[in-house]
Amino acid sequence: NSASPAHSGRSVILVILESWSSWHSKAFEGFYDWTPNLDEAARRGRRFSNFHGIGFATVNGLVGILAGQNIWSPFMPLLERTPFHSQWGNERPLPGLFSDQGYETAFLTTGPLSLYRKGEWMHDIGFGHVEGGEHPSYAEEKRFSFSAPSDEALYRRALEWMRTAEEPYFLVLETVTTHQPYTDPVTGERSLEKAMRFADKAFGEFFHSLTDAGFLDQGMLAVVSDHRSMTPVSAQEVEQFGPNAISGIPAFFIGKEFQPDTVDERVFSQADLLPTFDLWLSGSAEISSQDAIMTGESESSKCAFHERGDRRGHLLVTCPEGRGEIYLE
């Protein structure tokens, strides 16, 4: 499939938000109102009501989003998997696509780059600049999960990086504050709600900084969760979201391509970001317009796959025609 590229050298920021779940968010039909700032931002663009994580952990989310893998379930015990098993030397990773089009690329997180050899992998898939919690900018910051500074510090560092970056750029931010054990950076209390509210406030301040700087007039902002929160699925979730309670995650995009305050009900997964951006950047990709996140098509032909965390070896399958489950032997 081919189309006319519409990006015109526009910068892109992708926020991978730790453990953000639909049930936290009114904008995504949740029963709590813990993320009003994220919800406000989501209503500025297109939000997705049938969007799925490819797995139950952060590494799965990174493999889905940045390597474009629909399924990542190595045939070996979980604890025997090597870091990013089978995902080294990827020929067409997402940052590589941007680099090929002349973009400056950067991955910023406050977590340690040594964890799962994350820093090495980010360089391997084509990021030109990679930073973790070890960066000197965080020398005076308090530390929380994984000895990581807060999301507030990450967004502050992102704005600092953007001031000297050459445009166009592709900037990926991976947050940490809302990872277990869900520590509120203000009070030190262990509370998922308070950690999520802190992360939401930090994002809101970052979002308003982007708005004030005029970034959203030309650039694109994408926000997607890495996976559903690592908490038991409640009966209330099942009642509200049905089978999507396990695999469904929030996602939204803001940019010229997206009419404000619209809801896209097509089936998508994290793996759809890569071919969609490929189509957006180059005008050609192995994806049809009806299956691209950027388009407003009413139907999709793709299925989403999710590796379950509660039933190892089981994949949930969500398609426009219905749902099922696959057992890998």
Steps between C-alpha positions, in 0.01 A plus 500: 500500500620854433387851581635853503713565810337766718760541770699783336784461745281535808639393836337217695490435874393155617427455870495139625313530827564231759195290597236755395173309482158580359337452839704796634352737244161657432594580140549128436175396669666419831329514835767713670603856422869472587638646175314826421801660330561201274128497427505869410787438261332192352193707415724737302554223247390149411476240774475126442244287680614161363878528535701207641837432657688202357581376850487551873843656568701805395743302285206365301374853448837624379534208259150566366537876465863539394564171317150461354449142620138380505592203718803462725482180697831310490464123541686475829428554870453869580798519734729336243441761232797717420433877494299590190537141384499468117454876455862602434602603149146589398511613138216757516451633852301817562790736584684370194210607279523853636879507470473397135284809440756735656351523847703542816392216730513476878376269775474647851398321818574543868544126548841330491629423152671187630167335585430234235792655304248765400756764408688259273178395331390859440827567321464170313161599357629835380458773761773759455476624858409289805468618859400335827483590866879508509503830308663792687176699477356276770791523744299689764168321446333266749479138388203263494421171318813359330690790662334724240424870538137602459309558177512872578880486471474306173273758337722783623799327342302442177426872466868571560600251229249644255646850530827388340371225271512536126162478332342284392543258788339183631504506879385203707438541873454196723352581841560304821310660793193279461690172511452275800524554797310817396675757718367854514809724459339774711407305812696178456175311552444170319184574306416425137247784496744758637782385274269521200372843601860622537591362156189661353585840649859475373375414151251787514778750572705358213201512268430863580868581441474340155183699432654828612808437285285439192620141457150366439441752218746310280623188680331179605453361850419133558432351842461127562520276804763228512253251653203479730586552869650197674203458732229231508226552244192602696143391443418865437753511216360185343149643522611830346744383232422133441793302350689828447547524877818290470662632182346841438703815570448873439661675204451835330657715226501875451597655168369647175382155392264460794169675552468612863284307744445199279493132598637229272344158564716301258717217635861607545801380695833654594651325198293718266701811584800390293326432166279804550799731548671330206203593283496853646873555446563342162159473338534127455482208738368149539173630639177621344349836587209331675747340742702817568461694823531832314193444283138535596381183332196343663619141487823309552596156379773435759501297819676580828691236698576515871721268705318438827682542828259285698496205259847452361508376143154639429442775245182705491392582145275798424372541144226712344298178458539384859736372768676178585799346672804307379701261711867468404646156559 
